[in-house]
Amino acid sequence: MKLGIYIQVPFCQTKCTYCNFHTGVFASSLYEPYVAAVCWELGQRAKHWNTAVVDTAYIGGGTPSLLAPAALAEILNTLRCGFACRLEEVTLEADPETVTVAKAAAWRAAGIDRVSLGVQSFHDAELAAAGRMHRRPDVFAAVERLRGAGFTHLSFDLIAGLPRQTAATWNDSLESLIALRPEHASVYLLEIDEGSRLGREVLAGGRRYSAELLPDDDAGADFYERACERLAATGYEHYEISNWARPGRRSRHNLKYWTRQPYLGIGAGAHSFDGRARWANPHDPAAYVAAIQNGRLPAEQTEVVSARQALEEELFLGLRQLEGIDLARIEQQYNASLRERVENLRAQGLVEFDGTRLRLNPARLTVANEVFVELLG
């Protein structure tokens, strides 16, 4: 079995206004015991996954680049000592302002070969409204430092629909990304969630965080479609609804999620899937550390995935990939009949079906949720 390992670092310098993740600002005194807890969990989990070969690792957050490079190296060394590893991709998420020459060199020395930068925007007014710490020059400086350290696989995140974003600023962010030539790019439509500060402000009709300057849904869809056009025109392959890559540079780790391969989550709030069941660790990092200091693996929310749930995941996750799904295989494996629903969607121009593979119509990706709802019934 090939296994991907995700390591969650839930620490941030500040909480972005749109963020509804279980991350936050914590005292740096928690960093060291947290790393020790992560290493302990890795050692314990390795005992139960001794037939697996780890081929991808992803250190995400939060802002894991806040940790000292020595701490990240300790985590990766523990991983290599406990598991059979043939690592083909090791990713670190980083905020641009946290990247220094010394850190970049240390990350490469630790075996990290891919950095995912939380760029979000190249416009300072948008970054400030979103509560981001970095500014446009920080992105260019981070890329120079990472390239100087030998990184040949960078990924940028952009968010479409941020407060204060306009067609002009969005186009400029796209062109700035293209000029820096990352090997991978992710474009996410901003989600207004009541669990975020921005979401609560929007629901209350307030003006904090520039809530009154949010682009409308149509503008967000236009921004996304513009990204599809420009990235395709400059050689990026659109392989998942939110993800583009240069040839051969797709995210191997994230593909495990979309193809329902096994992955093991380590750290506070991390999720795992062994092909049969899913489970998660507690979100609060202090509670996570306390459980491990008491010698207890902190897994909770364990759920055996039913056949119905597995079918829904096959459809939802599979159709997010632009290559689509083998419909005949899925119908046979799950004893499901989906052809009538597929034909209705095809007649509406929402999907393409060649008799074998079903995929979303590339020109209608902004209404993908309608397809998922109808297919799942």
N, C-alpha and C positions, 0 to 999 in steps of 0.2 A: 504494500500500500504506500502510495506517495501522499505526504502530509504537508499542509501549509500551517505555519505557526504565526499567529497574530499576538503581539505583545502590546498591551494597552498602557499608556502613560497618561493619566488624566489631568496632568498639571498644566495650567495656562498662566501667562502673565496678566491677562485680563480676559473677561468674558465678552465675546462678541455679542452685539445686540441681537443678532438673528439666531444665536445658538440655542438649541434645546437639548444638546448632548449632556451626558452625565460627566461633565468635566468642570473645572473651576480653578480659582486661585487658592492655593494652599501654602502654608508656611514651608519654606525650603527645608526645614528640619525634618519634614516627613519624607523627603526624597531618599535618604539613605536607608531607612527601614523599609521603605516601599521596594527599592531595588533588591534588598535582601529577601523580601517576601516573594518577589517575582522569581528570583533564583531558586528559592526553596520549592515553589510550585512547579517550576520547570523540572527539577530533580524528581519530584514525586510523580508527575505526569509521565515522565519518561519510562517509569517502571511498567506502566499500563499500555504503552505504545511501542513496545520493544520490537515489534515486527514492522514498524513503519519506517520509511525513509523520508526525511525532511528535505524538500527541494526548494521551498520558498519560506522566507521569514519577512514579516512586515511589522515595524515598530511604529505605532500610530498613537493618536491622542485626540484631544489635548495637543500639547506641544512637546514631544519627546526630545527635541533639540535643546530644551532647557536643561536636561540632565548633563552632568559632566561627561565628557567623552570616555573617561575611565569606567563610569557606571554602565554606559552602553556596551563597552567592550566586555565588561564582566558578564552582562546578560548574554551576549552572543557566545562567549566562551563556555558559559554554563550550558547553553543550548547544544553546542558542539560536543561537550563532554557527555551529556546525558542521552542524546539521540544519535542514531545513525544519520549522518548528514551528507547529502550531495547537493549543496546549495547552489542553485542556478540564479537566484535573485534575492537580494537582501535590501529591503526598502526602509528608509527613515523619513518620516514626515518632519518638516522643518518650517518655521516661520522665517521670512527673509532677514529680519533684523537680528536674528540669533546666529546667523552664519558668520563665522570668523575664519581667517586663514588657518589658524591653529586647529579649530574644530574640524574644518573640512579635511585637513590632513589626517587628523586622528580618526575620523569616521572611515576614511579609506583604509587606514591601517588596521582598523577593527574588522574589516571585511564587508562593510556596507558598500554596495555598488550602485544604488539607485536612491535619489533624493526627490521627494515629492514636496514642492514648495507651495505653501498656502498663499498664493499671490492675491486672488480674489478680484483685484482691480488694479489698474495702473494710474488711477486718479485719486489724488490726496483727499479731495472733498468726500468722495465715496468711502474711502478707507476710514476717514475720521468718523463719518456718520455711522459706520458699521462697528466702530470700537476697535478697529485693528491698530496695532502698534507701529507697523512699518509704513513707509512712504515709497513713492515710485523709485527714487534713487537706490533704496535698499535692495530692490529686486535686481537691478543691474549689478550692484556690488556683490550680491550673493552669488549670482551666476558666474561672475568673473572668478570669485574665490573657489567655487566648486569645480569649475573647469580647470583652474590652475592646480587643483589637488588631484586631477585625473578622472573626475566623474564624466562618464560618457553616456549616462542615462539619467536625464532630468525630466520631471513631470511638473506641470503647472496646473493649479486649479484657478478657474475663473467662475464668478457668480453673475448670472444674468438677472437683472431686476432689482439691483440694490437701490436704496434711497439715493436720490440725486443723479442717478444714471440716466443718460440720454442716448439717443442713437449715435450722436457724435462721439461721446466719451466711450461708448461700447465699441465702436469701430476702432477708436484709437487703442483701446486695451487689446483688441484682437491683433491689430497691426504690431503693437509692441511685443506681444507674445511671439508672433511669427518672426519678428526681427531677431529675437533671442534664440530661436530654433531649439526649443526643448524637444526631446524625443517623444514625449507623451503630453497630452493635454486632456483635462477634464473640465467640462462646462456644466454647471448645475443651475437650474432655475431656482431662484429664491423661494423658499417655502415660508409662509407666514404661519407660525405655530404659536398657540396660546402659551406654550411653555417657555417662550423666549421673551426677553424684555421688549423687543420690537413688536412681537405679536400682541402682547398685552396692550401696548400703546396704540396700536392700530385698532384693536377691538374697542378701546376706550375713546377713540376719536381724538387722541392727543397729538402733540407735535414734537415730543422728544424723539431723539434719534432720527430726526428728519422724516418722521413717519408720514407726514403729509406730502412728501416728495417722492413717494414710491411710484415707479412706473406701473401702468395698469397691466392686466394680464395679456392684452393684445401686444403691448410693447415688449413684454418679456418673451412672448412667442416669436416676435420679429427678431429680437436679439439672438435667440437660439438658432433660428433659421439662417441668420447672417453668419453665425459661427460655422454652421454646417457648410455653407457655400465657400467661405474663405479658407477654412482648414482643408477642405477637399481640393481646392485650387492650388494649395501649396504643398501637396504631397502627403497629407495625413489620411490614414485609413480610419473611417468611422466604423468601429467594430462593436460598440455598445452604446446605448442611447446617450449616455453622458460622456463617452470616452473615445478619444482619437489617438492614433499612434503612427509614428513612422514605421515602414515595413520592418517586421521582426522585433518591434519594441512594445508590443502589447504587455499589459501588466499580468504576468503569470500568476501572481498571488490572487489578484482580484478575480481572475477567470475561474479560480476554484469555487468562489461563492456562486458565480453565475451558472456553473455547470454542476453544482451540487456535489462537489468532491469534498472529502473530509478535511476539516481544519480544526485546529486546537487553539482556543483563546486563553491567554495568560494575563492576569492582572485584573484590577477592579473594573467591573462592567464588561469584561470580555466574554464573547459568546463562542460556543463550540458546536461542532456537528460531526458525528462519526459515521454518517450514512444511514443511521437508524434513529438516533435521538439527538435532541438539542438541549443544551443547558447553558447557564450563564453564571458568572460570579457576581457577588454583590457590588453595587455601584459605588458605594462610599469607600474611598481608599483607606480611611482609618479603620473601618469595620473589616475590610479585606485584610489589612496588616494584622489586626488583632486576632482574626481567625487563624491565620497562619502561625502567629507567635504562640498560639495555643495548640499547634500541631494538627490543625484541621484543614483539609481541602475545602474551600469555601463555595463549592458549586451549589446553585439553587435553580429554581425554575426548570427542573428537568422535565422534558416532554418527549415521549415517543411519537414520532411523526406518523400519522395515519396515512393510509393509501390515498385518501381524498386530499389531504394536505400536500402529500408528495406530488400528486398530479397538478395541483394549483401552483406549486413551486416550479415544476417543470415548465408550465406554460408561462408564468409571469417572468421567471428568470431567463428562460430560454428565448422568449420573444424580445427581451431587452437587447439581445445580441442581434446585430444586423444580419448575420447569416441565418438566423431563424432556427427552426426546430424540425426534426424528422417526425412529422405528424403520425405516420403509420406506426413507427416504433412506439410512440407514446400511447396511441389508441390500443395497440396490442398489449403493451406492458400493464396498462391500467384498466383494461377492459372498458374503454370509454368510447363513445360515439360522438364525434365533434364535427362531422362533415357539414351538417346542416347549418350550424352556427358559423363555421368557416365560410360557407358559401354566402351567407347573409353579409358577412364582413367584407368579403371580396366584392360583392355587388355594390357595396358602398364605397369601394376604393380604398378601404382602410388596410387591407392586407394583400399580399401576393402569394399565390399557391400554385406550384407547378406539378401537382400530383404527388409530390413527395415532401418537399420542404415548404413550410409555412413561415412567412416572415412579415413583419410590418412593412407597409408601403413607406419607403424612405422619404417620400414627400409629405407624409402625414404623421410624422413622429410626435408632433406636439399634442396629438389627441390619442396617444397610446393608451391612456387610462380607460378610454371608452372601449377599446379592443379587449383589454383585460377583463373589464366588468362583464361584457357580453360573453366572452369565452368561458369565464368561470361560472356564469349563470347565477 
